[in-house]
Amino acid sequence: MADPLKQKALDLLTILSTKDISDSTTNTDPLPELSVLHGDLISLLSLLYAACTKIALVLNPSSPAFKAAADPLNDALKHRIGLSHCLSIYNSPNSKYGETLRAEVEHEISDVLDALKSFAEVQTKVVQGAKRALGSKAGDAERFMRVGAVHDMIDKAKKVSKDNVEAVRKRWEQDKAILEDSMREVEEALEEEAGEDEEDDGWDELGLGGSSEMTNEDRERTTQILALVKKTIKQHDRVREAKLQSSAVKGDGSQLDLLPLLSRDVSNAVDDLVATLYTSNVDEGELDRLKAEISRLEAIT
């Protein structure tokens, strides 16, 4: 005779192992203040963290306690539904929280539910009695690895931006790091060339000098690219100071949503231009493209 508690655990785990983050409920209530919504999101993540920990402890391969698992499984499902509902509020057509914040929240919740899905699938094998697969040390290590992944994704999601200004600033800083990486790449290319110029190993006298050395034209082009990248970073910083300081932002910050798109266009233009260092011919089109992006930055400061 089938164990009803075991079947109930299987049913709940099956729901937890899906990744549908839609919320079919229709909410006609006024949208909450963003601070309240953010607080609810963080609370739900903390509660889901605790529920998953309990599930891992009581549904162990050697002696799964189906009765003890009922509450944490129901809690995990309730908090999962709560996360989907929170996301539906961020996604509301009437929302003025900001598109950049909405996209960040959706990404973080999606990562949490991905990890939850994998964890629930492993726990389903435990409930089904697949002890040959999960009764070993290796199998139990996988189970704890999966719940650890849920914990990691929840910890990461709890750092989600509090408002759209913070979300835009975070994206801006991510692109700033990409720009600085590109600048260092160009600087290293020039430094390596300078170091090679100082070396005299006698091979040139035999006509066996390296063929990869920069020509004067290459060096001039690389220096020009470095100057443009540095100018881009300087202007990128000016936009941050002019537009992304709390004192400079009016209202909910939703008017800033075009800035991450601009920043990504700029970082892509720099990346593509730096890539021309590894080609034999300079692409004037890439130079003009970056100059145009710099002009776009200048136009809003």
Phi and psi in degrees as a GROMACS rama.xvg file:
@    title "Ramachandran Plot"
@    xaxis  label "Phi"
@    yaxis  label "Psi"
@TYPE xy
-67.2403  141.931  ALA-2
-81.3972  115.324  ASP-3
-63.7003  -32.4979  PRO-4
-68.5367  -37.6796  LEU-5
-65.7831  -42.9307  LYS-6
-64.2206  -37.9541  GLN-7
-63.6404  -42.1557  LYS-8
-61.937  -42.1687  ALA-9
-61.7843  -42.6085  LEU-10
-62.0309  -44.5719  ASP-11
-67.2099  -39.4511  LEU-12
-66.2832  -33.9698  LEU-13
-62.5986  -41.8544  THR-14
-67.1736  -41.4757  ILE-15
-65.8913  -24.9837  LEU-16
-86.1925  3.46069  SER-17
-92.6331  161.133  THR-18
-122.211  33.1663  LYS-19
-77.3018  113.154  ASP-20
-102.578  13.5463  ILE-21
-79.5099  158.342  SER-22
-127.472  111.723  ASP-23
-81.6532  -6.89301  SER-24
-73.1587  147.53  THR-25
-102.564  117.382  THR-26
-109.805  113.109  ASN-27
-100.615  3.28596  THR-28
-69.8492  155.059  ASP-29
-59.5375  145.749  PRO-30
-66.8601  138.988  LEU-31
-72.5937  163.557  PRO-32
-61.4346  145.545  GLU-33
-59.1665  -38.2806  LEU-34
-62.0317  -36.3392  SER-35
-69.7606  -44.6271  VAL-36
-62.4468  -43.3535  LEU-37
-62.5456  -41.9487  HIS-38
-62.5917  -41.088  GLY-39
-62.1727  -41.9713  ASP-40
-61.4224  -46.2541  LEU-41
-64.006  -40.7357  ILE-42
-63.1539  -43.7737  SER-43
-62.7992  -39.3641  LEU-44
-64.2457  -41.0616  LEU-45
-65.0157  -40.7485  SER-46
-67.3509  -38.8872  LEU-47
-65.1956  -39.3086  LEU-48
-55.3705  -50.4763  TYR-49
-64.7609  -41.0188  ALA-50
-63.7683  -42.397  ALA-51
-66.0702  -36.7501  CYS-52
-60.575  -44.5647  THR-53
-65.0018  -40.2055  LYS-54
-60.2136  -44.113  ILE-55
-63.0162  -33.9084  ALA-56
-75.6387  -40.3248  LEU-57
-89.0608  -25.1039  VAL-58
-101.136  61.3178  LEU-59
-88.9384  153.74  ASN-60
-62.0178  -34.3269  PRO-61
-73.2988  -36.6858  SER-62
-154.094  75.4043  SER-63
-64.1735  126.767  PRO-64
-97.7451  93.084  ALA-65
-66.0191  -36.7411  PHE-66
-65.9666  -44.1806  LYS-67
-69.2559  -21.9641  ALA-68
-80.7103  -16.1618  ALA-69
-58.4711  -48.7647  ALA-70
-64.8995  -51.041  ASP-71
-64.4897  -31.3411  PRO-72
-66.7116  -44.6699  LEU-73
-64.1908  -39.1551  ASN-74
-63.1657  -44.8555  ASP-75
-60.9818  -41.4753  ALA-76
-65.3743  -43.0333  LEU-77
-61.2531  -43.627  LYS-78
-71.7908  -32.1854  HIS-79
-64.0043  -44.115  ARG-80
-63.1896  -38.8951  ILE-81
-61.5351  -39.4507  GLY-82
-63.3189  -42.2987  LEU-83
-62.9952  -37.5358  SER-84
-67.7172  -41.6973  HIS-85
-57.8147  -45.5323  CYS-86
-63.2665  -37.043  LEU-87
-63.1506  -31.2092  SER-88
-72.0413  -43.7889  ILE-89
-58.6929  -35.0836  TYR-90
-85.3424  -1.94565  ASN-91
-56.7941  136.029  SER-92
-57.6831  -26.1978  PRO-93
-89.479  -0.0697478  ASN-94
-68.6517  140.9  SER-95
-120.958  25.8703  LYS-96
-74.1985  -24.7842  TYR-97
113.867  137.191  GLY-98
-68.5482  -37.8873  GLU-99
-64.3789  -42.6103  THR-100
-65.0773  -44.3205  LEU-101
-57.0018  -46.073  ARG-102
-64.1633  -38.646  ALA-103
-65.3868  -44.9084  GLU-104
-61.983  -44.9844  VAL-105
-60.8509  -41.9589  GLU-106
-62.3842  -44.8542  HIS-107
-67.4507  -43.466  GLU-108
-65.3602  -38.4242  ILE-109
-60.3799  -41.7804  SER-110
-64.192  -40.511  ASP-111
-62.8261  -45.0326  VAL-112
-70.2208  -30.3104  LEU-113
-60.5436  -47.7681  ASP-114
-65.9077  -39.6126  ALA-115
-63.1525  -39.8069  LEU-116
-60.285  -47.752  LYS-117
-63.8313  -40.4379  SER-118
-64.1175  -44.8443  PHE-119
-64.0572  -35.9529  ALA-120
-64.2174  -41.3459  GLU-121
-66.5136  -42.4987  VAL-122
-67.0227  -28.5706  GLN-123
-62.8183  -40.5381  THR-124
-61.384  -36.2884  LYS-125
-63.2135  -48.4931  VAL-126
-64.4655  -36.348  VAL-127
-72.7901  -9.52589  GLN-128
86.97  23.9515  GLY-129
-80.0756  64.678  ALA-130
-71.8976  -25.0655  LYS-131
-64.0437  -32.1687  ARG-132
-86.6099  -32.5638  ALA-133
-119.754  -3.0727  LEU-134
-80.5828  -15.3127  GLY-135
-80.143  170.056  SER-136
-62.3751  -38.3084  LYS-137
-64.4901  -40.7529  ALA-138
-66.249  -40.9928  GLY-139
-68.1512  -33.2117  ASP-140
-63.2227  -37.7  ALA-141
-64.5075  -40.49  GLU-142
-61.4802  -46.1886  ARG-143
-72.4593  -27.5722  PHE-144
-65.2785  -40.0471  MET-145
-68.3249  -42.5793  ARG-146
-69.7015  -30.9647  VAL-147
-63.7274  -36.4382  GLY-148
-66.1572  -37.6287  ALA-149
-61.3465  -45.6828  VAL-150
-59.3404  -44.9021  HIS-151
-63.1571  -44.3737  ASP-152
-67.1003  -35.6468  MET-153
-68.309  -43.4434  ILE-154
-58.9959  -40.2733  ASP-155
-67.7018  -42.8773  LYS-156
-65.8694  -29.1594  ALA-157
-70.0041  -10.2813  LYS-158
-92.7822  11.0057  LYS-159
-58.2466  148.178  VAL-160
-59.4558  146.326  SER-161
-79.9033  -25.6706  LYS-162
-154.39  177.865  ASP-163
-69.1181  -31.8467  ASN-164
-62.1302  -45.4232  VAL-165
-64.8005  -39.2711  GLU-166
-64.4673  -42.5666  ALA-167
-66.6562  -43.3343  VAL-168
-61.2144  -38.7074  ARG-169
-63.7444  -43.115  LYS-170
-64.4968  -39.3877  ARG-171
-61.7572  -42.2218  TRP-172
-69.2184  -34.2497  GLU-173
-62.337  -43.438  GLN-174
-70.1752  -32.9515  ASP-175
-59.985  -40.7254  LYS-176
-63.3463  -37.2112  ALA-177
-65.5586  -42.3232  ILE-178
-61.6095  -42.7854  LEU-179
-66.9741  -35.4103  GLU-180
-61.8397  -41.9134  ASP-181
-64.4008  -41.1376  SER-182
-61.498  -44.2737  MET-183
-63.6147  -35.9183  ARG-184
-62.0598  -43.0638  GLU-185
-69.3442  -41.761  VAL-186
-60.9208  -41.4046  GLU-187
-65.4452  -35.6418  GLU-188
-62.5805  -40.8397  ALA-189
-71.5676  -38.6981  LEU-190
-65.7336  -41.0798  GLU-191
-63.1685  -40.4019  GLU-192
-65.8623  -40.6005  GLU-193
-64.1216  -39.0218  ALA-194
-65.0657  -38.9739  GLY-195
-66.3533  -35.758  GLU-196
-64.2201  -31.2462  ASP-197
-79.8107  -18.4993  GLU-198
-81.9524  139.841  GLU-199
-136.048  94.3502  ASP-200
-97.8896  6.31593  ASP-201
88.3992  -10.2194  GLY-202
-68.1506  -33.0497  TRP-203
-60.6197  -33.1836  ASP-204
-64.4237  -24.9568  GLU-205
-94.1691  2.6726  LEU-206
75.8134  23.319  GLY-207
-115.965  30.9745  LEU-208
-64.9165  154.603  GLY-209
-63.5716  141.897  GLY-210
-87.3559  -5.77696  SER-211
-94.5469  3.75918  SER-212
-66.642  148.607  GLU-213
-69.5298  139.538  MET-214
-81.2298  168.163  THR-215
-58.285  -37.2092  ASN-216
-65.6658  -41.4817  GLU-217
-63.0221  -43.4946  ASP-218
-63.8061  -40.5972  ARG-219
-65.0008  -41.8701  GLU-220
-65.1942  -42.4999  ARG-221
-64.8807  -39.7601  THR-222
-63.4582  -39.0196  THR-223
-65.005  -42.2453  GLN-224
-63.7526  -42.5721  ILE-225
-60.5116  -42.9294  LEU-226
-61.7561  -40.4824  ALA-227
-67.1823  -40.8297  LEU-228
-64.9397  -42.5877  VAL-229
-62.9818  -39.52  LYS-230
-64.5483  -38.8862  LYS-231
-61.828  -46.5792  THR-232
-62.053  -42.3707  ILE-233
-61.0039  -43.2872  LYS-234
-72.4795  -34.5251  GLN-235
-59.9529  -42.4013  HIS-236
-65.2382  -37.7061  ASP-237
-63.3191  -38.8391  ARG-238
-63.698  -42.4778  VAL-239
-59.0267  -45.3952  ARG-240
-66.6394  -36.4674  GLU-241
-81.0271  -32.7919  ALA-242
-113.939  -23.222  LYS-243
-112.753  9.26343  LEU-244
-80.1912  141.219  GLN-245
-54.4089  -37.706  SER-246
-68.5407  -19.511  SER-247
-92.5571  -8.41465  ALA-248
-98.6065  130.22  VAL-249
-105.575  145.843  LYS-250
69.1617  -145.523  GLY-251
-86.853  -3.23322  ASP-252
82.3279  4.47338  GLY-253
-66.996  -19.1062  SER-254
-72.4193  -6.79515  GLN-255
-89.0825  -0.753168  LEU-256
-64.3704  -19.0526  ASP-257
-78.6226  -18.5537  LEU-258
-64.3864  -43.3944  LEU-259
-61.0156  -33.4109  PRO-260
-66.4171  -42.5338  LEU-261
-62.9489  -45.5445  LEU-262
-61.0685  -40.2847  SER-263
-67.9258  -37.9073  ARG-264
-60.294  -41.4461  ASP-265
-65.2933  -47.7417  VAL-266
-65.8507  -34.6077  SER-267
-66.8343  -39.9529  ASN-268
-64.5202  -40.8024  ALA-269
-65.0294  -44.9835  VAL-270
-60.4134  -43.7543  ASP-271
-67.9628  -35.545  ASP-272
-68.54  -44.1024  LEU-273
-62.2907  -32.5587  VAL-274
-62.9748  -23.3379  ALA-275
-71.5065  -11.0041  THR-276
-62.5775  -23.8923  LEU-277
-98.9901  12.8357  TYR-278
-112.77  163.141  THR-279
-79.8144  -22.7171  SER-280
-123.893  138.754  ASN-281
-70.9067  139.565  VAL-282
-99.6363  101.441  ASP-283
-60.9165  -28.8804  GLU-284
-62.5387  -37.3109  GLY-285
-70.1643  -36.9923  GLU-286
-61.8397  -46.1963  LEU-287
-65.6586  -35.7604  ASP-288
-63.3292  -45.0972  ARG-289
-66.9886  -39.1857  LEU-290
-60.6038  -37.0123  LYS-291
-67.0537  -37.6776  ALA-292
-67.9914  -37.7782  GLU-293
-61.4736  -40.1276  ILE-294
-62.9065  -36.2496  SER-295
-64.7499  -40.5618  ARG-296
-64.3073  -43.0228  LEU-297
-63.9466  -31.328  GLU-298
-69.5075  -19.5701  ALA-299
-108.626  9.31731  ILE-300
